Amino acid sequence: MQYQTQTATPIGAIATEQNKVLRNTYMMLALTMIPTIIGAFVGTSINFSFMAEHPIMGALLMFGAMMGMLFAVSALRNSVWGIAALLGFTLVAGVFLGPILQVALHLKNGAQLVGMAAGGTGIIFFSLATIATVTKRDFSFMGKFLFIGLILLIIASLANLFFQIPALALTISAIAVMIFSAYILFDISRIVHGGETNYLMATLALYMDIYNIFISLLQLLMAFSGERD
């Protein structure tokens, strides 16, 4: 009995800590939606004509800016400034939604499509988050495959900046939805099993999953359901 008591306590403490990280992650993830929405409203009023005239340069500048802020969040993850950096990153990410939201809102049913993309993203996230949390299955085995898929997806996206092939763009969007949906399972599983103990980094990972799923769903909806004047 004494041996069981001594071993149960650390296990219980670890489980409590993992639940705390998961709870803080969900709370911070909900908080990041506020600057994202504010940034999106700002982005819809900004003139992105430079990006329309120079799509490759504009995309690379956006990618560079977001990567720089990602590194800032990572560097400050163990301090209170990490929270500010994360919220700042989500604000900028919201602004960078401006171009695609402007295109969507110029469609007759654009607002409906944006709502459907947001709703679909929410359904995907909550469904997969529930699976990863309730089943407690370890999805860490997916890590290498997802990383390879992500690299190939980035390469294909960069290539299509030059080729501008509509069919390839839709294929990339569909694959992105699948990859980042799988990443939700992977990222939450890491929290549940103690692979990620920093809630800021956990929040950042899940935020990027949600962000990319939303953009990809919106692109697919615009292509297949967009009503043009």
N, C-alpha and C positions, 0 to 999 in steps of 0.2 A: 504493500500500500504506500509506503514511503517513497519507493522508486517511482510509482505511477504519479504521485503528487509532484515530485521534482521535475519530471519530464513534461507533465501536462501544462505547467505554468508557463514555460518559455513558448510552447506551441500556442497557448492562448494569447500570450502577449504579442506574438508575431501576427496572429489572425486579427487581433484588435488594431494593430498598427496598419495592416493592409486595408482594413475597413475604413480607417481614418483617412488614409491616402485616397481611397476611392471616393469617399464622401467629400473631401476637400476638392478633389478633381471635378466632381460634378457641380459643386457650388461655384468654382472658378470658371468652369465652362459656361454655365448659365450667365455669369457676370460678363464674360467676353462678348456675349451677343449684343450687349448694350452699345459699346463703342463700334461694333461691326455695323449695326443698324444706322447709327449716327454717321459713320463714314460712308455708308452706302447712299444715304440721302445727300451728303455732300458730293459724292462722286457723280450722282445723276445730274448735278448742276454745273459740273466742270466741263470745259471745252477740251475734249481729247482729240482734236483735229490732227495734232502732231502724230498721234498713234495711228490714226487712219491713213495719214500720208506716208508714214514710215512704220508699218506694222512690225517689221523684224526688230528695228531699233527700239521701238516702244516696248515690245514684249521682253527684250533682253534687259532694258532698264528696269522694268517692273520686277523681273526675276532677280536682278542684282540687288534691288532695294529690299525685297522681301528676304533674300538670303542674308543680307547684312543684319537685318533686324532679328532674324532667327538666331544668328550667332550671338547677338547682344543678349537675347533672352537666355540662351544657354550659359553665357558667361556669368550672368547675374542670378542664376537660378537658386542660389543659396542665400540670397539677401532680399530684403524688402523691395529693393529696386527692381528685382526680377518681376514683381507683380506689375509695377509701372511699365516696364519694358514689354511685358506680355500684352497689357491693355493698349499700349501704344502700337504694338504690332497689329493687333486686331482692328484698331482704328484705321491704320493704313491699308490693311487687307480689305476693309469695307470700302474705302475710297477706290481701290483698284477693281471693285466690282462695277464701278461706274460705266465703263464701256459696254459691257454685256447687258447691263440693266437698261442703258439708253437704247440699245438695239431692240431689246425685248419690249420696252414700253412704247416703242413706235409702232408695234403691231396692234391690231384691233383688240386682240385678246391678250395683250402683253401682261397686264396686271394679273390676269387669271393664271397665266403660265408661270409667272414668278411665284405666285401663291402655291401652285401645284408642285413646283420644284422644291419650295421650302417644306411643304407638307410631306412630300415623298422622302426628302432627306431626313425629316424628323421620324418618319415611320421606320426607315432603314436603321437609323441610329438606335432608337429605343428597342426595336426588335432584336438587333444583334447584341446590344448591351445587355439585354435581359438574358439572352442565351449564354453569353460569356460569363455573366455573374451567377446565374442560378445553377447552370450545369457544372460550373467550376472546372470544366474541361480545360486542359492545358493546350493552347493553340500556338505555343512557341515554335512548334515544328514548321509553321508556315513562314517563319521569318526570312529564310534564305530565298525561298521561291518568290515571296512578295518583293523583296529587295531587287532581285533580278528583273521581275516584271516592272517595277517602278523605273529602273534604269532604262529598260527598253521603251517604256512609255514616254519618258523624257526625251530620249533620242528621236522617237517617232514624231513627237510634238515639235521639236526643234526643226526636224527635216521638213515637216509640213508648213512651217513658216515660209520656206522657200518655194515649195511646190504648190501650195494652196489647192489641194485636192479635196473637194467636199466629202466624197465617200470616205476618204482616209480620216478626215476630221471627225465624222460621225462614228467611225470604228474606234478611234482613240477615245472619244467621249464614253462610248459603251464599255470599253475595257477599263477605263478609269473608274467608272461606277463600281465595277466588280472588284478591282484591286483595292480601292479605298474602303469599300464595304468589308472586305476581308481584313483590312488593316484595323478596323474597329474591333473585330474579334481578337486580333493579335494584341492590340494595345491594351485593351481592358483585361485580357488574360494575363498580361505581364504585371498589371497592378494587383490583380487577385492573387497571383502566385509569387508576389514579392520581387518580380524582375525590375519593376520601376517603383522607387520609393520617394521620388521627388514629384509632388503634385503639380508643380508648374510645368515640368517637362511632360508629365502625363497629359495635362490639359492642352499643351501645345500640340502634342501628337494627335489627340482626338479632334482638336479644332481644325487642323489641316485635313484630317479625314473628312469631316463634315463640310468644310469649305470646298474641297475639290469635288465631292459628290454633288453638292448644290450646283456648282458651275456646270458640271458635266450633264446633269439631269436637265438643266435649263437649256443647254445647247441642243440636246436631243428633242426636247419639247418644242423649241422654236423651229427646228428643222421639219418635224413631222406634224405639228399642230398649229404652227403660227399662221394667223390670218392677216395677210397683207392687204393694203388698200388697193 
